[in-house]
Amino acid sequence: MSHERRRLTAENSKWRIFFDHLDDGQGHEVHDYLVIESLHPRPDKIAGVCVLPIVNGRFLLIKFHRHALATAVWETPRGFIDVGETPAEAARRELTEETGLICAENDLIPLGIYAPEASTMAARGALFVARHCTGTLRAAEDEIGLGELHLFKADEMACFIADGAVEDAGTLICYYRYMALTAGQGSGVAAR
């Protein structure tokens, strides 16, 4: 598959949007295939982070208003990786910026990566859980769309997710990977 013809169509402070001409050499073509790429792509394509905070044994989610969906969605704190920043540094910074919480380095556990939309985004997200978060819980006042912060007990979180109240893939993957990681460690896994 080739995309010899790539056309930059838009750019902002974080993303570049291209239209590619795809040709598989067997007579199949796609004109104007949409590709979104980080303005400063890393070799591993990791552009952002999601971090699932745990505070006193409870999971924290934020209700974000998402303009593209025209609705509010429950998500983990998240954000872009700044130039020169590691994914772990970005996760700890975003956690503090969006919630006021602090996580010690050894309590930030990597949960792997995921591709938020592999068909159009040349970007991956790094996933983390932040255990034993401390600090004063507060919503960021300088970001558009950030809303209510809510702490869920482990059983409440399980029901909330099972009921379909969480639609965001990054949040769901963080939660399920964390639960798989802590399986077999007994009850009260969120408190560990």
N, C-alpha and C positions, 0 to 999 in steps of 0.2 A: 504494500500500500504506500503510495507516495502522496505528498502534499507539496509539490514543487511550487504551486501558486498559493501563496499565503498573503492575505491582505489585512493589515491592521485597520480596524474600523473604529475603535474607541480606546481610551486610556484614562485612568484616573490615578490617584495616589497609591492604589493597591493592586489594580488589575489592568491587564491588556486584553482586549477582545479582538479575535481574529476571525476572518472567514477563510477557510481552507478549501481548495479544490482537491477532492479525493478521487483517485483513479486506481483501481486494482489491477490494471493491465489486461483485464479479461472482458472489457466492455462495460463494466459497472462504474458509474461516476456519481459523485455527489458534489453539487455546486454549493458554495457558501455554507460549508459545514462549520458550525459555531464552535470555537475553542476559546476558553477563558484561561488565562495564565497569570501567575503572579508577576508583578512588575519587576521583582527581584527574585527570580526563581533559584532555588537551591538545587543541587544535583539530585537530592532525594525527593524533590517536589513538595516537601512539607512547607506549607504556607501559613498554617494556623494551628491552634491548640484548642482542646476542650478539656476542662478539668472538673471532675466531680468532687465537691468538697464534702467532708464529713466533720460535723461539729457536735461534740458531746454525744456521739453515737447516732446522729441524725444526718440524713442526706439533705443537701441544700440544692434547690432549683430556683431559677429566676424566670419570671414571666416576661418575655420579650415581645414587643409588638414588631412583627415582621412586615415591612411595607409591601414586599412582593406578594405575600399571601393575603394582605389586608386583614390580618388577625393577630391575636396574641398566641404565642407558643411557649410551652415550658421547656427550658433548656438548662444546660450546665453553663457556668461562666466560660467564656471563650474569647478568642481574638487572634489577631495576626502576629506573626513573629517579626520583630523589628530586625533590620539589617545588623548583623554581628551578634545577634542574640541566639542562644540555643533554645530548642523547644521547651526544655525544663525551666529556663529562665523566663520565657514568655508565659508559661503556665502560672508560675508563681506571681508574676507581675499582673497578669489579667485577673487572677483570683483576688488580689488586693485591690486593684482598681475598681472592679465591679461589685465587690462585696464588703470590703474593709477587712477581710480575713487574711491571716498570715499562716503560712505552712513552712515548717522546717524542711530543709533540703532532704533529710533522710525520711521524711513522711510523705514526700511526693513520689508516688509509685507509677512508673510508666506502664501503660496498658496497650502499647503497640500503636499502629497507625490505621487509618481507614481512608477510603476514597469517597468523598462526599457526593460526587457526581462524575464518575469515571468517563461517561460518554461525552461530556462537554468541558469538564474542568481538568486542566493539567496541574492539579493540586491535590495534596493529601493533608490530612489533619493528624496531629500527634495527640494521643489520648492519655490522660492521667487521672489518678485518684489522689486527692489531698487529704490524708488522714490527720486527725488530731489538730484541726484548724483552731486557731485562737484569734483574738482581736475583737473589735467592736463591729458587729454585723450592721451594715448600712448599705443602702442602694446608691449606686453612682448617680451623681446629679449632672454629669457633663456628657452623657451619652444619650443619643436619641433612641427611644424605644425600650429602655430598661425600665421594668416595672417592679412588681411585687417580688420579694424574696420569701421563700417558704421552706421551713425545715420539716422533713418527713421522717417519722420513725420508720424503722426497717419494714415492719408489716404494712404501714401506710404506703410506703414507696412501692412495695411489691404490688399492692392493689391498684395504685395509681397507674403504674405502668401496664399491668394486666388489663385494666379497663380501657386502654388506648388513649389515655390523657396526655401521654408524651409521644409526639410525632417525630421529633428530631432524631435523626440517625446517630449522630455523634453522642448524644446523651444516652440513647438506648444501648449503644455498643459499650460505652464506658460502664454503665450499670451492669450489663450482663457479663462483661469481662471481669469486672471486680467481683461479682458474685461467684463466678467460676474460679477465680483465684482464691477466694476465701472458703470455698466449699470444703467441707470436712473439718473445718476449724471450730465447729460447735455453733451454738446459738449466739446471737448478738454480734454477728460479723461486722456490722457497721461500726461498732465501737472499737474494733481492733486497730 
